[in-house]
């Protein structure tokens, strides 16, 4: 029988309706569609898709289980490697990873691996998550700093080995970027809470409102715990460095999305929201975070929402799905455009941005063609809110209180391939080591570090 060349479509909200709410955009597969999509898998012997997965899920095995209609077996296979399947099935850039290696790409679209992972994770959550039996306890204590994807993964893996694991989290809610950095319409908070609940039921303890180095001295932690994993993420926003960035109405993407998520602005679409948004919003940048900002602005009542980017659509780092969703919802793209100064009124409020048109030159170190200003092409765009989404730097708090930690030139903690720092017993991973990256890469780093911590404590 010939293999279907395209993925089975996943139903989603109509764009005209979804910009009025924060409900999740895709609805997900039903059981029949999931089985049909699983039947497209070629079950390659050398499993190229697994090579593209940072946490090493046995993808053909779990897809084979779905094909047989054994969804319980499928989620069990996924959880051999991943503690956050419902999250990964929603926000993982699988097009570049597992699906990017799928052999079906030679004739059409790859198997919808992400969609299938999401399906079985949602199936299990609706049915009731099964907690595995606890292993024999190991008399060693590990502390994880930060309850983001790297920290949660590391803690989950270690507690399944038998270690006594505690996470210290600075905020009052777990999840890190999963909870405060990704909008509700892409990753509902109830999904994150369910995934974290699974990890705590495994035995991980999470203590909130603790800023390590401030609330509790690092010296106390080093005395009490046998090993430390630092997963504090990339919480330091980057700015454009142009005139007028201190005007009222200019925000970092980090601040904007955190306010929307932690102040629950997504619950106030029919009322006054606790997050102020202007009528004309411009987001600077073209990654997934930029798309999140531009789409969130529309849901909060903006009449116009722009993406301003100095390259073309081809060079945008955002996922294709996110770009398409933004276009469908009415986000306007102003490409080959670079801001040179923000303009304010007499009260210090933002009223416009002056930009210059760009052209593309030779590729730079990122492999993308370098944008070059076109002399004399300056023009203005009226805006009253600017969201800066050009990336984030590693959180500086832990490096500030641990002077002996070796750092890279961008403030990241330097680690080896297994997450070891230059200090024995102290490990790190995720955005604190790499700078802002993807959720699944942070999870992969947490997984490697858990293995290295186990080897360290065993020896």
C-alpha positions as CSV (number, residue, x, y, z in Angstrom):
1,X,0.0,0.0,0.0
2,X,1.4,3.4,-0.9
3,X,2.3,5.7,2.0
4,X,0.4,8.9,2.3
5,X,2.7,11.8,1.5
6,X,1.2,14.5,3.7
7,X,0.5,14.6,7.5
8,X,-3.1,14.2,8.6
9,X,-4.3,17.7,9.4
10,X,-4.7,18.8,13.0
11,X,-7.9,20.8,13.5
12,X,-7.5,24.3,15.1
13,X,-9.4,27.4,16.0
14,X,-10.5,29.8,13.3
15,X,-8.1,32.8,13.2
16,X,-11.0,35.2,13.4
17,X,-12.1,33.7,16.7
18,X,-8.8,32.8,18.3
19,X,-7.5,36.4,18.4
20,X,-10.4,37.1,20.8
21,X,-9.3,34.5,23.3
22,X,-6.3,32.7,24.8
23,X,-7.5,29.2,24.3
24,X,-5.1,26.7,22.7
25,X,-5.0,27.1,19.0
26,X,-4.6,23.5,17.8
27,X,-7.2,21.0,19.1
28,X,-5.0,17.9,18.7
29,X,-5.6,14.5,17.0
30,X,-8.4,12.2,18.0
31,X,-7.6,8.5,18.4
32,X,-8.5,7.5,14.8
33,X,-6.4,10.2,13.2
34,X,-3.5,9.4,15.5
35,X,-3.6,5.8,14.4
36,X,-3.7,6.8,10.7
37,X,-0.8,9.1,11.2
38,X,1.2,6.4,13.0
39,X,0.6,4.1,10.0
40,X,2.7,6.5,7.8
41,X,5.8,5.6,9.8
42,X,8.3,3.4,7.8
43,X,9.8,1.9,11.0
44,X,13.3,2.5,9.7
45,X,15.8,0.0,11.3
46,X,18.5,2.6,11.9
47,X,16.0,5.1,13.5
48,X,17.2,8.4,12.1
49,X,14.5,10.3,13.9
50,X,15.9,9.2,17.3
51,X,19.3,10.8,16.3
52,X,17.4,14.1,16.1
53,X,15.8,13.9,19.5
54,X,17.9,15.6,22.3
55,X,16.5,13.2,25.0
56,X,16.7,10.1,22.9
57,X,13.0,8.9,22.8
58,X,12.6,5.6,20.9
59,X,10.3,7.2,18.4
60,X,9.6,4.2,16.1
61,X,8.7,2.1,19.1
62,X,6.1,4.5,20.5
63,X,4.6,5.1,17.1
64,X,4.3,1.4,16.5
65,X,2.4,1.2,19.8
66,X,0.0,3.9,18.6
67,X,-0.5,2.1,15.3
68,X,-1.6,-1.0,17.3
69,X,-4.0,1.2,19.4
70,X,-2.0,0.6,22.6
71,X,-1.7,4.2,23.8
72,X,-0.7,3.2,27.3
73,X,2.3,1.4,25.9
74,X,3.2,4.4,23.8
75,X,3.3,6.9,26.7
76,X,5.2,4.4,28.8
77,X,7.9,4.2,26.0
78,X,8.1,8.0,25.8
79,X,8.4,8.4,29.6
80,X,11.4,6.1,29.6
81,X,13.3,9.2,28.3
82,X,11.1,12.3,28.8
83,X,9.4,13.6,31.9
84,X,7.5,16.4,30.0
85,X,5.8,14.8,26.9
86,X,2.8,17.0,26.8
87,X,5.1,20.1,26.8
88,X,7.4,18.7,24.1
89,X,4.4,17.7,21.9
90,X,3.4,21.3,21.8
91,X,6.5,23.5,21.8
92,X,9.4,21.3,20.5
93,X,10.9,22.4,17.2
94,X,10.5,18.9,15.9
95,X,10.6,20.1,12.3
96,X,14.4,20.6,12.8
97,X,15.0,17.6,15.0
98,X,13.2,14.3,14.9
99,X,10.9,15.1,12.0
100,X,13.8,16.8,10.2
101,X,15.5,13.4,10.1
102,X,12.4,11.5,8.9
103,X,12.9,9.6,5.6
104,X,9.4,10.4,4.5
105,X,10.7,14.0,3.8
106,X,12.2,12.6,0.6
107,X,8.7,12.1,-0.9
108,X,6.6,14.6,1.1
109,X,6.0,15.5,4.7
110,X,7.6,13.7,7.7
111,X,5.5,11.7,10.2
112,X,3.8,14.1,12.7
113,X,6.0,12.9,15.6
114,X,5.2,16.0,17.7
115,X,1.5,15.6,17.1
116,X,1.6,11.9,18.1
117,X,3.6,12.7,21.3
118,X,1.0,15.3,22.2
119,X,-1.8,12.9,21.6
120,X,-0.6,10.1,23.8
121,X,0.4,12.6,26.6
122,X,-3.1,14.2,26.5
123,X,-4.6,10.7,26.4
124,X,-2.7,9.7,29.6
125,X,-3.6,13.0,31.4
126,X,-7.3,12.6,30.7
127,X,-7.2,8.9,31.8
128,X,-5.1,9.5,34.9
129,X,-1.3,9.6,35.0
130,X,0.3,6.4,36.4
131,X,3.1,7.0,38.9
132,X,5.9,4.3,38.7
133,X,6.9,2.5,41.9
134,X,9.7,4.3,43.8
135,X,13.2,2.8,43.6
136,X,15.4,1.9,46.5
137,X,16.5,5.1,48.2
138,X,20.1,6.3,47.8
139,X,21.4,8.2,50.8
140,X,22.6,11.2,48.9
141,X,20.9,14.6,48.6
142,X,20.9,16.7,45.4
143,X,19.7,20.3,45.0
144,X,18.4,21.7,41.8
145,X,18.3,25.5,41.4
146,X,15.5,26.5,39.1
147,X,12.2,24.7,38.2
148,X,12.5,25.2,34.5
149,X,12.7,22.4,31.8
150,X,16.4,21.7,32.6
151,X,15.9,21.6,36.3
152,X,12.7,19.6,36.2
153,X,14.2,17.0,33.8
154,X,17.4,16.6,35.9
155,X,15.4,16.3,39.2
156,X,12.9,13.8,37.6
157,X,15.7,11.5,36.4
158,X,17.6,11.7,39.7
159,X,14.6,10.9,41.8
160,X,13.8,7.9,39.6
161,X,17.3,6.6,40.4
162,X,16.5,6.9,44.2
163,X,18.2,10.2,45.1
164,X,16.7,12.7,47.6
165,X,16.0,15.7,45.3
166,X,15.0,19.3,46.2
167,X,14.3,22.1,43.8
168,X,14.7,25.7,44.8
169,X,12.5,28.0,42.7
170,X,12.7,31.8,42.8
171,X,9.1,32.4,41.7
172,X,5.8,31.3,43.2
173,X,5.0,28.9,40.4
174,X,7.0,26.1,38.8
175,X,8.0,25.6,35.1
176,X,10.3,28.5,34.4
177,X,9.9,29.6,30.8
178,X,7.1,27.0,30.4
179,X,5.0,28.9,32.9
180,X,5.9,32.6,32.4
181,X,7.5,32.7,29.0
182,X,5.2,30.9,26.6
183,X,1.6,32.2,26.0
184,X,-1.5,30.3,27.2
185,X,-2.6,29.8,23.6
186,X,0.6,27.8,22.8
187,X,1.1,26.0,26.1
188,X,-1.8,26.1,28.6
189,X,-0.8,26.5,32.3
190,X,-2.9,23.4,33.2
191,X,-0.6,21.3,31.0
192,X,2.5,22.6,32.8
193,X,1.0,22.1,36.2
194,X,0.1,18.5,35.3
195,X,3.6,17.7,34.1
196,X,5.1,19.3,37.3
197,X,2.6,17.4,39.4
198,X,3.9,14.1,37.9
199,X,7.5,15.0,38.8
200,X,6.5,15.9,42.4
201,X,4.6,12.6,42.7
202,X,7.8,10.9,41.7
203,X,9.2,12.3,44.9
204,X,10.9,15.6,43.9
205,X,10.4,18.4,46.5
206,X,9.9,22.0,45.2
207,X,10.4,25.0,47.5
208,X,9.2,28.3,46.1
209,X,10.1,31.9,46.6
210,X,13.7,31.1,47.2
211,X,16.4,33.1,45.5
212,X,19.6,31.2,46.0
213,X,22.4,33.6,46.9
214,X,19.9,36.0,48.4
215,X,17.2,34.2,50.4
216,X,19.6,31.4,51.3
217,X,23.4,31.6,51.1
218,X,25.1,29.4,48.6
219,X,27.5,28.2,51.4
220,X,24.6,26.6,53.3
221,X,23.5,24.7,50.2
222,X,27.0,23.4,49.5
223,X,27.2,22.2,53.1
224,X,23.8,20.4,53.1
225,X,23.7,18.8,49.6
226,X,26.1,16.3,48.0
227,X,25.6,17.7,44.5
228,X,24.2,20.8,42.9
229,X,22.5,21.4,39.5
230,X,22.1,24.9,38.3
231,X,19.3,25.4,35.8
232,X,18.4,29.1,36.2
233,X,17.9,29.9,32.6
234,X,18.4,33.0,30.5
235,X,16.5,35.7,32.3
236,X,18.5,38.7,31.4
237,X,16.9,40.5,28.4
238,X,18.9,42.1,25.6
239,X,18.1,45.5,24.2
240,X,18.7,47.2,20.9
241,X,21.0,49.9,22.4
242,X,19.3,52.7,20.5
243,X,18.1,56.2,21.5
244,X,14.8,56.3,23.3
245,X,14.7,52.8,24.8
246,X,13.9,54.3,28.2
247,X,10.6,55.8,27.0
248,X,7.3,54.7,28.5
249,X,5.9,51.9,26.4
250,X,9.2,50.1,25.6
251,X,9.4,46.7,27.2
252,X,11.6,43.6,26.9
253,X,9.8,40.5,25.6
254,X,10.7,38.9,28.9
255,X,8.9,41.5,31.0
256,X,5.9,41.6,28.8
257,X,5.3,37.8,28.6
258,X,6.0,37.4,32.3
259,X,3.5,40.0,33.2
260,X,0.9,38.5,30.9
261,X,1.5,35.0,32.3
262,X,2.1,35.5,36.0
263,X,-0.5,38.3,36.4
264,X,-2.9,36.0,34.4
265,X,-3.8,38.7,31.9
266,X,-5.0,35.8,29.7
267,X,-8.1,35.6,32.0
268,X,-9.1,39.2,31.5
269,X,-9.8,39.5,27.7
270,X,-13.3,40.6,28.4
271,X,-12.4,43.0,31.2
272,X,-9.6,45.4,32.1
273,X,-6.3,43.6,31.8
274,X,-3.5,44.1,34.4
275,X,-1.1,44.5,31.5
276,X,-1.2,47.8,29.5
277,X,-1.0,47.5,25.8
278,X,-1.2,50.3,23.2
279,X,-3.2,50.5,20.0
280,X,-0.2,50.0,17.7
281,X,2.4,47.5,18.9
282,X,5.8,46.7,17.2
283,X,7.8,43.6,18.1
284,X,11.5,43.7,17.2
285,X,12.9,40.3,16.3
286,X,11.6,37.2,14.5
287,X,12.1,34.2,16.7
288,X,9.4,32.2,18.5
289,X,9.3,34.7,21.4
290,X,8.7,37.6,18.9
291,X,5.8,35.7,17.4
292,X,4.4,35.1,20.9
293,X,4.6,38.8,21.7
294,X,3.0,40.0,18.5
295,X,0.1,37.4,18.8
296,X,-0.4,38.2,22.5
297,X,-0.6,41.9,21.7
298,X,-3.6,41.3,19.4
299,X,-5.4,39.2,22.0
300,X,-4.9,42.0,24.6
301,X,-6.6,44.5,22.3
302,X,-4.0,46.0,20.0
303,X,-5.4,47.3,16.8
304,X,-2.2,46.8,14.8
305,X,0.7,44.4,15.6
306,X,3.9,44.6,13.6
307,X,6.9,42.3,13.4
308,X,9.9,44.4,12.5
309,X,12.9,42.4,11.3
310,X,16.1,43.4,9.6
311,X,16.3,40.3,7.3
312,X,13.8,38.5,5.1
313,X,11.3,35.8,6.0
314,X,13.7,33.1,4.8
315,X,16.1,34.0,7.7
316,X,13.5,34.1,10.4
317,X,14.5,31.8,13.3
318,X,10.8,31.2,14.4
319,X,9.1,27.9,13.6
320,X,7.2,27.9,10.3
321,X,4.0,27.0,12.2
322,X,4.3,30.1,14.4
323,X,5.0,32.4,11.5
324,X,1.9,31.1,9.7
325,X,-0.3,31.4,12.7
326,X,0.9,35.0,13.2
327,X,0.0,35.8,9.6
328,X,-3.4,34.2,9.8
329,X,-4.1,36.3,12.9
330,X,-3.3,39.6,11.2
331,X,0.2,40.3,12.4
332,X,1.9,42.6,9.8
333,X,5.5,41.9,8.8
334,X,7.9,44.7,8.1
335,X,11.0,43.0,6.7
336,X,14.4,44.3,5.8
337,X,13.7,47.0,8.3
338,X,15.9,48.0,11.2
339,X,15.1,50.5,14.1
340,X,17.6,53.3,14.6
341,X,15.8,55.3,17.4
342,X,12.6,55.5,19.3
343,X,10.7,58.9,19.4
344,X,8.7,60.1,22.4
345,X,6.3,62.9,23.1
346,X,6.8,65.7,25.7
347,X,5.6,63.4,28.5
348,X,8.2,60.7,27.7
349,X,5.7,58.3,26.1
350,X,6.6,56.4,23.0
351,X,5.0,57.7,19.8
352,X,7.0,56.4,16.9
353,X,10.1,54.5,15.8
354,X,12.5,55.6,13.1
355,X,13.8,52.8,10.9
356,X,16.1,52.3,8.0
357,X,15.6,49.9,5.1
358,X,18.1,47.1,4.7
359,X,19.5,44.8,2.0
360,X,21.2,41.4,2.5
361,X,24.9,41.0,2.0
362,X,27.2,37.9,2.5
363,X,26.4,35.4,5.2
364,X,27.7,36.1,8.7
365,X,28.9,33.7,11.4
366,X,25.3,32.5,12.0
367,X,25.1,31.4,8.3
368,X,22.4,34.0,7.6
369,X,23.0,36.8,5.1
370,X,24.3,39.9,6.8
371,X,21.8,42.9,6.7
372,X,23.3,46.2,5.4
373,X,21.7,49.6,5.8
374,X,20.6,51.4,2.7
375,X,21.8,55.0,3.0
376,X,19.1,57.7,2.9
377,X,16.2,55.2,3.3
378,X,15.1,56.3,6.8
379,X,11.4,56.4,7.6
380,X,9.1,56.5,10.6
381,X,6.4,54.1,11.9
382,X,3.8,55.4,14.4
383,X,3.7,53.0,17.4
384,X,2.9,53.4,21.1
385,X,4.3,50.1,22.4
386,X,7.6,48.4,21.6
387,X,8.5,44.8,22.6
388,X,12.1,43.9,22.3
389,X,12.5,40.2,21.4
390,X,16.1,39.9,20.2
391,X,17.2,37.2,22.7
392,X,18.2,36.9,26.3
393,X,21.5,36.3,28.2
394,X,22.1,33.8,31.0
395,X,20.7,34.7,34.4
396,X,23.6,36.4,36.2
397,X,22.5,35.7,39.8
398,X,24.3,32.5,40.6
399,X,27.6,33.5,38.8
400,X,27.6,36.6,41.0
401,X,27.5,34.7,44.2
402,X,29.8,31.9,43.1
403,X,33.0,33.7,42.1
404,X,35.0,30.5,41.4
405,X,32.6,29.3,38.7
406,X,34.2,29.5,35.2
407,X,32.2,31.7,32.9
408,X,32.1,32.2,29.1
409,X,32.4,35.7,27.6
410,X,28.6,36.1,27.4
411,X,28.2,35.3,31.1
412,X,27.2,31.7,30.6
413,X,28.4,29.0,33.0
414,X,31.0,26.9,31.2
415,X,30.3,23.2,31.3
416,X,31.7,20.0,29.6
417,X,29.5,17.8,27.4
418,X,27.9,16.2,30.5
419,X,27.1,19.4,32.3
420,X,30.1,19.4,34.7
421,X,31.4,22.8,35.8
422,X,35.0,23.5,36.8
423,X,33.9,22.9,40.5
424,X,33.5,19.2,41.5
425,X,30.0,18.4,42.5
426,X,28.5,21.4,40.8
427,X,26.7,20.9,37.5
428,X,24.7,23.2,35.1
429,X,22.7,23.0,32.0
430,X,20.1,24.6,29.8
431,X,20.0,28.3,28.9
432,X,22.3,29.3,31.8
433,X,25.0,27.4,29.9
434,X,24.1,27.9,26.3
435,X,22.2,31.2,26.3
436,X,18.5,31.2,25.2
437,X,17.7,28.0,23.3
438,X,14.9,25.5,23.0
439,X,12.9,23.7,25.7
440,X,14.0,20.3,24.4
441,X,17.7,21.2,24.4
442,X,17.4,22.3,28.0
443,X,15.7,19.0,28.8
444,X,18.5,17.1,27.0
445,X,21.1,19.1,29.1
446,X,19.3,18.2,32.3
447,X,19.2,14.6,31.3
448,X,22.9,14.4,30.7
449,X,23.7,16.2,33.9
450,X,21.5,13.8,35.9
451,X,23.6,10.9,34.5
452,X,26.9,12.8,35.3
453,X,25.6,13.5,38.9
454,X,24.8,9.8,39.4
455,X,28.4,8.9,38.2
456,X,29.9,11.5,40.5
457,X,28.0,10.4,43.6
458,X,28.5,6.7,42.8
459,X,32.2,7.3,42.8
